[in-house]
Amino acid sequence: MGIRLRNPVIAGSSGLTSRPESIIELARHGVAAVVLKSLFEEDMALQARQHVTHPATRMDDYLRLIETAKQRLDIPVIASVNCISPHEWTGFSRKIVSAGADGLEMNMFVPPSDPMKNSEENEKLYFEIITEVRRQVKIPLAVKISPYFSGMTKMALKLSWTGINGLVMFNRFYSPDIDIEEIRVVPGRIFSTPDEIAHPLRWVAMLSDRVMCDTAGSTGVHDYTGIVRFLLAGAKAVQIVSAYYENGPSYTEKLLEGLTAWMERHNFDNINAFMGKLSLKKTENPAEYERFQFLKTFSSIE
Ligand SMILES: Cc1cc2nc3c(=O)[nH]c(=O)nc-3n(C[C@H](O)[C@H](O)[C@H](O)COP(=O)(O)O)c2cc1C
């Protein structure tokens, strides 16, 4: 995104980045940047409509959070909005800038649930939102996308041509599950597992040297190997959430120790020396990424 970081570890948007105290703890233990908990478009639209009667809203709290974080931290603070339309709320992106945010991440997902809309109609909204926000603010913009696009490569390319500075791959959704004893729908796993890195890893590798912006890997980084793998695939940084919930803010120290020891073992004295070494364009065998159906690996298992 054009933001200089002291290391590649970013604390992703979550409840852990919704209060100054927990953000300060994350920073104290070495995290390079934080993405604040998302402000939802609905909250911003509500404020736009009710400003006179309800002046103190979540939006004001959010702006105060940015201001406090900026006053008390020496690392970049990236605000986050969860948005699905280019309407009322976009004016607030300017307030986010005035409050001091170093960047803005837009978490976007337009659910493709309307049977009357094709993918092109759904996707149009992404571009309308970005165009409007880009018009309002000049700070670095990232878009956090979902893994669900029918034409992922073209979509990622087109998004990167809009003037955004970063693509975060991917957001992880809440999923319902089914309890077969109680025979009812229950919440699925809130936290990711290490094997969930596989899907974003492939797409970071396939897209990082094709898109016109930086990429950040997100979902499934639970130890230093996840950081190394995303960087090798071409990401400039990684975002971590579940591992912080599970291990606490001091986990960054362990992650960075692991990363440094790995770099020493492999004689890399800086991150640029290996970043993107295994992206689709640079790897010796690109088919490893592009083969989605079982080929050698699975057919050799009997
Ligand atoms: C408790 C919790 C709250 C989250 N809140 C947000 C949010 O407000 N905005 C957002 O973009 N992502 C949110 N996320 C998603 C994370 O930023 C991240 O994309 C996801 O957890 C995958 O990363 P991980 O595997 O490191 O957990 C949340 C995740 C968790 C577990």
The ligand as a Tripos MOL2 file, in Angstrom:
@<TRIPOS>MOLECULE
LIG
   31    33     1     0     0
SMALL
NO_CHARGES

@<TRIPOS>ATOM
      1 C1        -13.8290  -12.3190   16.2890 C.3       1 LIG1
      2 C2        -13.5300  -11.8290   14.9050 C.ar      1 LIG1
      3 C3        -13.9510  -10.5600   14.5040 C.ar      1 LIG1
      4 C4        -13.6920  -10.1180   13.1930 C.ar      1 LIG1
      5 N1        -14.1030   -8.8640   12.8160 N.ar      1 LIG1
      6 C5        -13.7900   -8.4110   11.5670 C.ar      1 LIG1
      7 C6        -14.1500   -7.1030   11.1530 C.ar      1 LIG1
      8 O1        -14.7480   -6.3140   11.8930 O.2       1 LIG1
      9 N2        -13.8090   -6.7240    9.9050 N.ar      1 LIG1
     10 C7        -13.1310   -7.5280    9.0320 C.ar      1 LIG1
     11 O2        -12.8120   -7.1050    7.9020 O.2       1 LIG1
     12 N3        -12.7800   -8.7760    9.3910 N.ar      1 LIG1
     13 C8        -13.0940   -9.2290   10.6310 C.ar      1 LIG1
     14 N4        -12.7280  -10.5000   10.9960 N.ar      1 LIG1
     15 C9        -12.0370  -11.3570   10.0120 C.3       1 LIG1
     16 C10       -10.5370  -11.2590   10.2060 C.3       1 LIG1
     17 O3        -10.0440   -9.9460    9.9660 O.3       1 LIG1
     18 C11        -9.7780  -12.2270    9.2730 C.3       1 LIG1
     19 O4        -10.0620  -11.8800    7.9210 O.3       1 LIG1
     20 C12       -10.1670  -13.6890    9.4730 C.3       1 LIG1
     21 O5        -10.2940  -13.9900   10.8590 O.3       1 LIG1
     22 C13        -9.1300  -14.6240    8.8470 C.3       1 LIG1
     23 O6         -7.8480  -14.4420    9.4040 O.3       1 LIG1
     24 P1         -7.2520  -15.4740   10.5080 P.3       1 LIG1
     25 O7         -7.1790  -16.7950    9.8530 O.co2     1 LIG1
     26 O8         -5.9020  -14.9100   10.8520 O.co2     1 LIG1
     27 O9         -8.1990  -15.4530   11.6540 O.co2     1 LIG1
     28 C14       -12.9840  -10.9610   12.2960 C.ar      1 LIG1
     29 C15       -12.5450  -12.2310   12.7150 C.ar      1 LIG1
     30 C16       -12.8160  -12.6640   14.0060 C.ar      1 LIG1
     31 C17       -12.3200  -14.0310   14.4230 C.3       1 LIG1
@<TRIPOS>BOND
     1     1     2 1
     2     2     3 ar
     3     2    30 ar
     4     3     4 ar
     5     4     5 ar
     6     4    28 ar
     7     5     6 ar
     8     6     7 ar
     9     6    13 1
    10     7     8 2
    11     7     9 ar
    12     9    10 ar
    13    10    11 2
    14    10    12 ar
    15    12    13 ar
    16    13    14 ar
    17    14    15 1
    18    14    28 ar
    19    15    16 1
    20    16    17 1
    21    16    18 1
    22    18    19 1
    23    18    20 1
    24    20    21 1
    25    20    22 1
    26    22    23 1
    27    23    24 1
    28    24    25 2
    29    24    26 1
    30    24    27 1
    31    28    29 ar
    32    29    30 ar
    33    30    31 1
@<TRIPOS>SUBSTRUCTURE
     1 LIG1         1 GROUP 0 **** ****
